[in-house]
């Protein structure tokens, strides 16, 4: 909930709808050894989550560099967004952090793309559970040379936590760090279902309504933005959220978006000059 807002076309919506405390509870319930919290351009959510379990939570940040999104793990302070990709990685390493390229060939997220093997990265996310059609993941796996291969949930809601994961020998944060440095990691999981996305869009509307009504005590970017809104605008947004959540709109929006992403992914695969047969084998 500290990531602020995502944008698609002209629509702005909360990027995530899960509190730090709930994220920790879900991770414990699933039996995860490590939970990496990586809000966009802030470590506030991770710092808050770490208060609940220092052994479990790794402080991270998904940093918006000029060359695409880069994840920093094991951070002590935030890395400023808007820097070049190389400088962003350097700032991460200055903190003895780990630099990772998330979804490097995403169809819809800002990504490092063709710069992947020119950057001094420690790891590459080759399985991202939100990229459900597999094209982005398959290209990442095909183009990843000499970096640790990692999996991630990219969880924007509590029920997505653990969809994707990284396996390594050991169970501590230091074990994870060493495994990434030594390129001794593997990955696994399942891609998010259409049902996950439909439920997510409904939860966004529901949680947004809670914040508009001041039912949520989390001081996140959305609550700060809402506090500046007039009462009439709050009611308009509340009405819109209710109409969206309790009509077929979430289903329609998800199905349309899913088709668009699949077509973009297929086109991107062809642009990489990779055979479709190879894609089917990697899936």
C-alpha positions as CSV (number, residue, x, y, z in Angstrom):
1,X,0.0,0.0,0.0
2,X,3.1,2.2,0.1
3,X,3.6,1.9,-3.7
4,X,1.1,4.7,-4.4
5,X,-0.8,4.5,-7.7
6,X,-0.4,2.6,-11.0
7,X,-1.6,4.0,-14.3
8,X,-3.0,2.2,-17.3
9,X,-4.1,4.4,-20.2
10,X,-6.0,7.3,-18.5
11,X,-6.9,5.2,-15.4
12,X,-5.2,5.6,-12.1
13,X,-5.6,3.1,-9.3
14,X,-3.9,1.9,-6.1
15,X,-1.0,-0.3,-7.0
16,X,-1.5,-2.7,-4.1
17,X,-4.2,-3.4,-1.5
18,X,-2.4,-5.3,1.2
19,X,-1.1,-3.9,4.5
20,X,2.5,-4.8,5.7
21,X,1.1,-6.7,8.7
22,X,-1.1,-8.9,6.6
23,X,1.7,-9.6,4.1
24,X,3.8,-10.9,7.0
25,X,0.9,-13.1,8.4
26,X,0.3,-14.6,5.0
27,X,4.0,-15.4,4.4
28,X,4.2,-17.1,7.8
29,X,1.1,-19.1,7.1
30,X,2.6,-20.2,3.7
31,X,5.8,-21.2,5.5
32,X,8.0,-18.9,3.5
33,X,11.5,-18.5,4.9
34,X,12.0,-15.0,3.4
35,X,9.6,-12.2,2.3
36,X,11.0,-9.4,0.1
37,X,8.9,-6.3,0.3
38,X,9.6,-4.1,-2.8
39,X,7.3,-1.1,-3.0
40,X,7.8,1.3,-5.9
41,X,10.4,4.0,-5.1
42,X,10.1,3.7,-1.3
43,X,11.2,1.3,1.4
44,X,8.6,2.6,3.9
45,X,6.3,-0.5,3.5
46,X,9.3,-2.8,4.0
47,X,10.5,-1.0,7.1
48,X,7.0,-1.2,8.5
49,X,6.7,-4.9,7.7
50,X,10.0,-5.6,9.2
51,X,8.7,-4.4,12.6
52,X,6.5,-7.6,12.6
53,X,9.3,-10.0,11.8
54,X,12.9,-9.1,11.4
55,X,14.0,-12.6,10.4
56,X,11.4,-12.9,7.7
57,X,11.4,-9.5,5.9
58,X,14.0,-8.2,3.6
59,X,13.9,-4.5,3.0
60,X,13.7,-3.8,-0.8
61,X,12.6,-1.3,-3.3
62,X,11.5,-1.4,-6.9
63,X,13.3,1.6,-8.3
64,X,12.1,3.5,-11.4
65,X,15.4,4.1,-13.2
66,X,15.6,5.8,-16.6
67,X,16.4,2.4,-18.1
68,X,13.5,0.5,-16.5
69,X,12.6,-0.9,-13.1
70,X,15.4,-2.4,-11.0
71,X,14.9,-4.1,-7.6
72,X,17.3,-3.4,-4.8
73,X,17.3,-5.9,-1.8
74,X,19.0,-5.7,1.6
75,X,18.7,-1.9,1.6
76,X,19.3,0.5,4.5
77,X,17.9,3.6,2.7
78,X,15.9,4.3,-0.4
79,X,17.5,4.7,-3.8
80,X,16.4,7.8,-5.6
81,X,14.3,7.1,-8.7
82,X,15.0,8.7,-12.1
83,X,18.7,7.8,-12.2
84,X,20.3,5.9,-15.1
85,X,20.2,2.1,-14.8
86,X,23.9,1.8,-14.2
87,X,23.9,4.5,-11.5
88,X,20.9,2.9,-9.8
89,X,22.7,-0.4,-9.6
90,X,25.8,1.4,-8.3
91,X,23.7,3.0,-5.5
92,X,22.3,-0.4,-4.5
93,X,25.8,-1.9,-4.4
94,X,27.1,1.0,-2.3
95,X,24.7,-0.2,0.4
96,X,26.0,-3.8,0.0
97,X,22.6,-4.5,-1.6
98,X,21.6,-7.0,-4.3
99,X,20.5,-5.6,-7.7
100,X,17.9,-7.5,-9.6
101,X,16.2,-7.0,-13.0
102,X,12.5,-7.7,-12.5
103,X,10.4,-8.8,-15.5
104,X,13.2,-7.6,-17.8
105,X,11.1,-8.1,-21.0
106,X,7.7,-7.2,-19.7
107,X,4.8,-6.4,-22.1
108,X,3.5,-3.6,-19.9
109,X,6.1,-2.7,-17.1
110,X,9.1,-0.4,-17.6
111,X,12.0,-2.9,-17.9
112,X,15.7,-3.0,-18.7
113,X,15.1,-5.1,-21.9
114,X,18.0,-5.4,-24.2
115,X,20.4,-3.7,-21.7
116,X,20.0,-6.9,-19.5
117,X,23.4,-8.3,-20.1
118,X,25.2,-5.0,-20.2
119,X,24.4,-4.1,-16.6
120,X,26.2,-5.2,-13.4
121,X,23.2,-7.1,-12.0
122,X,23.3,-9.8,-9.4
123,X,20.2,-11.6,-10.5
124,X,17.4,-11.7,-13.1
125,X,13.7,-12.5,-12.5
126,X,13.0,-15.2,-15.1
127,X,9.7,-16.2,-13.6
128,X,7.2,-13.5,-12.7
129,X,3.8,-14.8,-11.6
130,X,1.9,-11.8,-12.9
131,X,3.0,-12.3,-16.5
132,X,0.6,-15.1,-17.0
133,X,1.0,-15.8,-20.7
134,X,4.7,-16.7,-20.3
135,X,6.2,-14.8,-23.2
136,X,8.0,-12.3,-21.0
137,X,9.3,-15.0,-18.7
138,X,10.4,-17.2,-21.5
139,X,12.4,-14.3,-23.2
140,X,14.0,-13.5,-19.8
141,X,15.1,-17.1,-19.4
142,X,16.4,-17.2,-22.9
143,X,18.3,-14.0,-22.7
144,X,19.6,-14.4,-19.1
145,X,23.4,-15.0,-19.3
146,X,25.5,-15.5,-16.2
147,X,23.1,-14.1,-13.6
148,X,21.3,-15.8,-10.8
149,X,17.8,-16.9,-12.0
150,X,15.0,-15.9,-9.7
151,X,11.3,-16.3,-9.3
152,X,8.9,-13.8,-7.8
153,X,5.2,-13.3,-7.1
154,X,5.0,-9.6,-7.9
155,X,2.1,-9.9,-5.4
156,X,-0.2,-6.9,-5.5
157,X,-2.7,-8.6,-3.1
158,X,-2.3,-11.0,-0.2
159,X,-3.6,-14.1,-2.0
160,X,-0.9,-13.6,-4.7
161,X,2.0,-14.0,-2.1
162,X,3.9,-17.1,-2.8
163,X,2.6,-17.6,-6.4
164,X,6.2,-17.3,-7.5
165,X,9.3,-18.0,-5.5
166,X,13.1,-18.4,-5.4
167,X,14.6,-21.6,-4.0
168,X,18.1,-21.7,-2.3
169,X,20.1,-23.7,0.1
170,X,19.4,-22.6,3.7
171,X,16.6,-20.5,5.2
172,X,18.1,-17.2,6.4
173,X,18.5,-13.8,4.7
174,X,22.2,-14.3,4.5
175,X,21.8,-17.7,2.9
176,X,19.6,-16.0,0.2
177,X,22.2,-13.2,-0.3
178,X,25.0,-15.7,-0.7
179,X,23.0,-18.0,-3.0
180,X,22.2,-15.0,-5.4
181,X,25.9,-13.9,-5.4
182,X,27.0,-17.4,-6.2
183,X,24.3,-17.9,-8.8
184,X,23.0,-21.0,-6.9
185,X,19.3,-20.3,-7.0
186,X,16.3,-21.8,-8.8
187,X,12.7,-20.7,-9.3
188,X,9.2,-22.0,-9.4
189,X,5.5,-21.3,-8.8
190,X,2.4,-20.8,-10.8
191,X,1.2,-17.8,-12.8
192,X,-1.7,-15.7,-11.5
193,X,-5.1,-16.9,-12.8
194,X,-7.7,-14.8,-14.4
195,X,-9.7,-15.2,-11.2
196,X,-6.7,-13.6,-9.3
197,X,-6.9,-10.5,-11.5
198,X,-10.7,-10.2,-11.3
199,X,-10.5,-10.5,-7.5
200,X,-7.6,-8.0,-7.4
201,X,-9.6,-5.3,-9.4
202,X,-12.5,-5.8,-7.1
203,X,-10.3,-5.5,-4.0
204,X,-8.8,-2.3,-5.3
205,X,-12.3,-0.8,-5.6
206,X,-13.2,-2.2,-2.1
207,X,-10.0,-1.0,-0.3
208,X,-10.2,2.3,-2.0
209,X,-13.7,2.8,-0.6
210,X,-12.5,1.9,2.9
211,X,-9.8,4.6,2.6
212,X,-12.3,7.1,1.3
213,X,-14.5,6.4,4.3
214,X,-11.5,6.6,6.6
215,X,-12.0,2.9,7.7
216,X,-8.3,2.1,7.1
217,X,-5.6,3.4,9.6
218,X,-2.6,2.8,7.3
219,X,-0.9,6.0,6.4
220,X,-0.1,5.3,2.8
221,X,0.2,7.4,-0.4
222,X,-3.4,6.9,-1.2
223,X,-4.7,8.1,2.2
224,X,-2.5,11.2,1.9
225,X,-3.9,11.9,-1.5
226,X,-7.5,11.3,-0.4
227,X,-7.1,13.7,2.6
228,X,-6.7,16.5,0.1
229,X,-9.9,15.7,-1.9
230,X,-13.1,17.6,-1.4
231,X,-16.0,15.7,0.1
232,X,-18.0,15.9,-3.2
233,X,-15.1,14.3,-5.1
234,X,-14.7,11.6,-2.4
235,X,-18.4,10.7,-2.8
236,X,-18.0,10.6,-6.6
237,X,-15.0,8.2,-6.3
238,X,-16.9,6.1,-3.7
239,X,-19.9,5.8,-6.0
240,X,-17.6,4.8,-8.9
241,X,-15.9,2.2,-6.9
242,X,-19.2,0.6,-5.7
243,X,-20.6,0.6,-9.3
244,X,-17.4,-1.1,-10.5
245,X,-17.1,-3.7,-7.8
246,X,-20.7,-4.9,-7.9
247,X,-21.2,-5.1,-11.7
248,X,-19.7,-7.3,-14.4
249,X,-17.1,-4.6,-15.1
250,X,-14.2,-6.4,-13.3
251,X,-14.7,-9.5,-15.4
252,X,-15.0,-7.5,-18.6
253,X,-12.0,-5.4,-17.9
254,X,-9.9,-8.4,-16.9
255,X,-10.8,-10.4,-20.1
256,X,-10.1,-7.4,-22.3
257,X,-6.8,-6.6,-20.6
258,X,-5.7,-10.3,-20.7
259,X,-6.3,-10.5,-24.5
260,X,-4.3,-7.2,-25.0
261,X,-1.4,-8.5,-22.9
262,X,-1.3,-11.9,-24.7
263,X,-1.2,-10.2,-28.1
264,X,1.6,-7.8,-26.9
265,X,3.6,-10.8,-25.5
266,X,3.3,-12.8,-28.8
267,X,4.4,-9.8,-30.8
268,X,7.4,-9.2,-28.5
269,X,8.4,-12.8,-28.8
270,X,8.4,-12.6,-32.6
271,X,10.5,-9.3,-32.4
272,X,13.1,-11.2,-30.5
273,X,13.5,-13.6,-33.4
274,X,12.8,-16.6,-31.2
275,X,10.9,-19.6,-32.6
276,X,7.4,-20.3,-31.2
277,X,8.4,-23.9,-30.7
278,X,11.0,-22.8,-28.3
279,X,8.4,-20.8,-26.3
280,X,6.2,-23.9,-26.0
281,X,9.1,-26.0,-24.7
282,X,10.1,-23.4,-22.1
283,X,6.5,-23.2,-20.8
